[in-house]
Amino acid sequence: MRRRTFTRLAGASFVGTVLADNAVGTGPLHEAQSLVTALVAPESGPGAAQPAEFSALTKAVANAKRAYQACRYTEVMSQLPTLLPALQAACDNLDGDARLRACALSADAYHVAASVLLKLDDHGLAWLAADRSMRAAAFSQQPLAVGSSARIITHALMADGHFGAATTIASTYAQRLAADTGSPTPESLSVYGSLLLRGALAAAQGEDRDGTMTLLNEAGQAGSRLGSDYNHRWTAFGPANVLLHRINVAVRLGDAGSAINYARKVNLEQLTVTERKASFYVDTAQAFSQWGKHEKAYHALRAAEELAPQEVRSRPAVRRLVSDLLATAPPTIRPHLSEFAARIGTPR
């Protein structure tokens, strides 16, 4: 199929083209070594903590967050090995409010590190980064920083199969954030709602359907109060993101039909964060795979690759999905899947 076909699929017409009822049915990243060193043995020195450079650290953390949300994981991996030690130096050497702000920045940077490592299925290092994020957030004395870091702690617990603990952590820190912030702000609503969504995913993975629906509905209420989707505190939270999580939850529960029905309701123009949109395509592909719709699953994966190549080519989870599709695909779609698998480095 031609490139322009998949450019079109990656746009708003994807829902109509792939999800319509009547439609026809580089390997992992290798830039992790220097990041490993920065995580295991972070070095700090007074030279990195000059107050004049604080604005540069703030900008660097924002750049790393933006690169992650744009699925430019190689770029993130190249930035973090120098950024993490510089932030550690700032936390060690600055005083007063400047130190607290540096710790909040460090929490965000370690959050990014853990997120990338989880994409690569490196659970051990991801847990180390998540723990560093939470420690830095606690030192910052900022409830929003703590709540945000609790999200990545929850994700790390899920990755290791601790679904009950992950659900509890997400729920507990969401309620704590609500109590600590008093009158909700757009930022606190976004972090609060995102924590509930992460807890819903953990509950679904643990096959706790009642708990899943309770957390999803509470997150939906927070999204409605926010009114629309924003990227406050890098959450990409809002009603559309809640809908994306309903798709993911349905996939985790094995409810492929429900996942596709939710997917048909997604307005792609409301998804402004590339990582979220790419995850939507991958989750939709997973749902089609569960439903035995191999060609539609393939189309969804191609749309994801067109939008965010590193999301598809560097994630072991996506390669496992492609392997599953290849194992059960009918002859009509198998050649396309074989070519796709070879391109993203999936063993056949």
N, C-alpha and C positions, 0 to 999 in steps of 0.2 A: 504494500500500500504506500502511496506517495506521502512525502513529508508534509505537503500542505493539508492532507487529510487530518493528520494528527495535530497540526497547528490549529485547525478548526476545532478538533475535539477538545483541545486544551482551553478553549474559550467557552463562552456562555452557552453555546449550542451543544455542549457535551450532554447536558441533561436530556435534551430532546433527541439527540442522535443515539445515545447508548442506552438511556434508561426508558425510552418510549416502549410501551407495551407491544407495539407492532413492529419493532425494529428486528432486523435479521440478526436471527440468532447466529567498571574498570576495577571491577573487583573492589574489595574493601579498601578503605583509605590506609595508606602506609606511612602517614606522617605523625604517628602517635609517639614515637620514641622520645622526642624531646619533651612532649607533654607529660609522659610518664615520669621523667626526671624532675620536672617542675612540681609534680604532685607529690612524689615520694620524698624529695629533698628540696623544698623551697628555700632558696637563699635570699636573705635580705641584707641591705646595706644602707647606710645613711644617705648615700648619694642619690638614691631613688626616691627619697622622701622630701625633697625640697618643695615648699609650699607653692612655688611658682609653677611646678609641674602638676599640681593637683588637677587643674582643668584639663590637662592632656590625658590624665588617667580617666577622668570622667568621660571624655570623648572616646577613648580607646575601648572602654567597657561598652559604651553605646554602639560602637562599630562592631564589636564582637557579637552583641545581641542581634543587631540588624543582619549581620552575615549569617547567623544561625537561622533566623526566621526566613532568610532568602534561600536556605538550603545550600549555602556555599560553605560546606563543612571543611573542605581543604583549607580555605582561607581562615576559618576559625581556629583550626589546629595549628596553623602557622603563627597566629597572633598570641595564643594563650601562653606558650612557654616563656615569653618575655614579660607579658602582662601580669601573670600571677605573682612572680617574685617582686615585681615593682609595687604591686598592691600590698604584698606582705610587708615590704619595707615601710610603706606609708603607715600601715597599721601599727608597726613596731616603733616608729620614730616620731610620729605626729602626736599632738596632745589635744585635749579638749574636744570641741565640736568637730575639728578637722579629723581627728582620729576616728570619731564615731561615723563620719561620712565616708572615710576610707574603708572602714569595716563593712559598711553597707555596699559599697562598690565591690569589695572583695567577695561578698556573699553572692552578688549578681554574676561575677566572673566565674566563680566556682560552679554556680548553677549552670552556666553555659557549658563548662567543661563536662559536668556530669551528663547533661543532655546529649552532647555529641557522643560520649562514650556509651551511653545507653543505646543510641542509634546503631552503634557498632557491636552491640552485645557484649561489651567488656564490662561485666557487672561488678567485678571486684574494684576496679579503678573508679567506676562510676559511683560506687558507694563511698569510696574515700573522698571523692570530689563533693558529693552531696553532704557528707559529714562536715567537711571544711566550710561549705556554704552555710550550714546551720550554725556552726560555731561562730563564724564571722558575723552572721546576722544577730546572734545573741549579744555579741560584744557591741554591736551598733546601737542597741537599745531602741530600735525602731520596730514597732509592731508589724508594719507592712513588710519590712525586710524579713522578719521572722516568718510571717505567713507565706511569703513567696518561697523562702527556702524550704518550708514544710512541704510544698508541692513536689520538689525534687526528691526529698526524703521519701515521700509516698511512692514516687515513681521507682526509686531504687529498691524499696521494699517489695513492690510488685514484681520487679524483674527477677527477684530471688524467690518468688513464690509465697511471700508472706502476705497474703491477701487480706486476712483479717486484721493484722497489725496495720497494714497500709490504710484500710478503711477507717480504722479507729484514729490513726494519726491525722488523716485529712479532716475528719469530722471534728475532732478535738481542737485542732488549730483554727479551723473555720469559726467555731463558736468562741474561741479565745480572742480571735481578731475582732469579731463583732462586739465583744464585751470591752476590749481595749480601745476601740476607736469611737465608741459612742455613736454619735450621729454619723450615718454612712456618707462617704464621699465616693465619687466615681472610682478613685483608686482602690479604696477599701472594698467596695462592692465587687470590683473586678477580681481582686485577689481572693476574696471570700468565695465568690462563685466558681472561680477556677479550682480552688481547693475542693469544693463539693463535687465538681466534675471529676477530678482525679480520684476522689473517694468512690464515686459511682463506678468508674472503670475497675477499681480494685474489688468492689463488691460483686460486680458482674463476673470478674475472673474467678472469684470464689463461689460463684453460682448462688449468691444471695440475691434473689430477684426482688424481694420486698425492699431490702436495704438499697438496692440499686435504684429502684423507682423513686424511693423517698428522697435520695440525694439528688437525682436528676431533676425532680420537680422543685426542690428547694433552689437548685441552681437556676432553673428556669424562672423562678420568681425574682431572683437577683438580676437576671438578664433583663426581665421586663422592667424592673425598677431603673436599670441603667438606660434602657430605651433603645439602644442600638449597639453595634459592635465597635469597640475601640481597642486601642493597644496600650491601655494604662498599665504601667509596671510590666510591660512586655507580656501581657496575658492574652491578647487578641480575644478578649472575652466579650460576650453579648449574646443575644438570642440566636444568631446564626451559628455561633460556636457551640451553644447548647445543642442545637439540632445535629451538628457534626458528631457530638459525643453520643447522641441517641443512636446514630448509625453504628458507631464503634461498639457501643454496648450491645446492640442487637447482634452484631457479628460475634462478639465474645460469648454471647448466650446461645449462638447457633441459630438465631432467628433470621435467616437470610431474607425471607420475604418482607419482614418488618424493616430490615435494614434498607432494602431497595425502595420501599415505600417512603421512608424518611428521605432517602437520597433524592427522590423525585421532587421533593419540596425545597431542596437547596437552591438558593439564588446565588450563583457563583460570583456575581458582581458585588455581593456583600462580603466576600472573602478577600480581604486585602493582603493577608499575610501568606506568602508563598508556601511555607511549611504546612500551614493548615489546609490550603487547597490541595497540595500534593498528598497529604494524609487522607483527605476525602477520596481522592481517586484510588489510592491503595486500599482503603477500607471498602470502597465500592467493588473493587476487583475481588477482594476476599469474599464479599457477599455473593457475587456472581459465581465464584468458584464453588462455594458451598451449595449453590442452587443448581450447579451443573451447566451454567451458561458460559462455556469456555471462551467463545468468541468475544462476548461482551466484557469478560474479565480481561482478556488480552487488550481490547480497545482502551479500557480504563488504565491499564498499566502503561500503554503507549502514551496516553495523554499525560500521565504523571511524569514519564520520562521526558517528554517534550517540555514540560513546565519546569521540572527540577531534576536534572540528570543525576545529581549526586544522591538525592533521596532514593532513587531507584537502584543505582549501580553500587552504592556503598553499603546498603542495609542487608544484613543476613536474612532478616525477616522477609524481605521482598524476594530474595533469591529462593527461599524455602517455598514461598507461594508459587513462584514460577515452576519449581520442581514438581510441586503437587499438580499443577495444571498440566504439565507435560506427561505426567504418569497416567492421567485419565482422559486426555484430550482426544477427540475424534480425529480421523485422518485429515479432514478438511482444514483444521486449524493448526495441526501439529507442526507443519513446516514453518509457519510464522512464529510459533512459540519457540521452536528450536533456534531460529535465527535470533530472536530476542534474548533467549537464554545465553547464547554464545556471546552476544554483545555485552551483557551485564556480568558475565563471568559465572554463570550458574552451571554447575556440573550436570551433565546429561547421562 
